[in-house]
């Protein structure tokens, strides 16, 4: 019975795509494994420099760390660039710090949610479910 439930869960998001932007390699791979286990097709990146913003609009979901390391825009700055270019996709912002600045991004067409690090597998999957229920 449990195996069938797992297979059904994996099919839930089998047509959905996700872009993950996280500068920490281990967390980037963990997120990819969790999300792909739920059926999402994931692309992972460590930085956003010189990214063609129009590519982001091809994804169903963006999950980004707020702090992306030295010498690159923050996840919030990147999100602001997307919104300025009318790229409105659902976003889950993650950080070990506060959600400060995320509130400013909430007044957009597409939903923006926040998840504090460290988080459990169930918490990220619940956020994914929540954000897809909002669109």
N, C-alpha and C positions, 0 to 999 in steps of 0.2 A: 504494500500500500504506500509506504513512504517513497519508494522509488518512483511510482507513478506521479505522486505529488511533486517531486523534484523535477520530473520531466515536464509536467504541466507548467511549473513555475518558470522553467527555462524558456518555454515557448511564449510566455507572456510578453516579453519584449523582443522577440526574435526579429521583428521588422524595424526595430528602433536602433539609432546610432548615437554614440556618445563621444564627445571630445573631452579628454582629461588633460588638464594642464597642472602639473605638480613638479616642483624642482627637486624634491627628495626622491632619489631612485627607488628605494625600497617601498615607500608608500605608493609611488606611481604604479609599480608592478602589483602590489596588493590590491589597489583599487581596480586595476585592469582585471585581475583574476576574479574578484568579487562580482564586478559588473558583467563580465562575460559569462560567469556562472549563472547570472539571472537571465541570460539570453541577449543582452545588449551587444552590439558590435562596437568595439572600442578602438579609438585611436588615441595614443598617449604622446604628449609632448612635454619637454622640460622647460621650454621658454616660448616667448611670444614675439621676440624681435623679428621684424621684417615679415611678419605673417600676412598673407593675403587675407584680409578680413572677410571677403566674400565666401571663402571656403568654409568659414565657421557656420554660415547660414545653411549649409548642407546637412548639418547635424541636427538631431532631435533634442539633444541635451548637451550642455556644457557644464563640466565640473572643474572648478579652478581653485587653487590655493589663493588666498589673498596676498600673501607675501611670497613672491617668486624668486627671491635671491637678489644679490647685488647687481647693479648695472642693468636692470631691465624693469619695465613697467610692472606695477603691482597688478594683481588680479582685478582690483577695483578700477584701476586706470584702463586696463584692457577692456573690461566690461563697459566702461564709459565710452571708449572708442567704438565698440560694437553698436551701442545705442545711438551714438552720433551718426553712424552710417546706416541707421534703420535696420539693424540686424537684431531682431527680437526673437531669441530662442530662450527656452527655460534654462535657468542657471542655478546651480548649487555652489555656493561659495564655502570653502572650508578653511579653517584657521585654528591654530593653537592659541590665538589671541582673541580679542573681543570682536563683536560684529560691527564695531564702529565703522561707519561709512556705507555699510550694506543698506541701511535704511533709505539712504538717498537714491539707491538704485531700484527701490521697490515700486516707484511710480512709473512703471513701464507696462507695455502691453503684455509681455511675457513674464511669468513669475520668476522671482529670485528668492531662494531660501538659503539659510545659513546652517552649517553644521560645525560644531566645535570639535577640534582634535583634543585628545585621542577619541576615537569613536569605535564602536563595535560593528561587526558586519551587519547585524540587524538594523542598526541606526542608519547606515548609508542606504540600505535597501528600502527602509521606510521612507527616507527622504525622496528617493527615486519614485516610489509609488505615489507619494504625496504630490510631487511636482507634476507627474503625468496626469494626476486626477484634476489638476488645476487648468490644464490646457484643453 
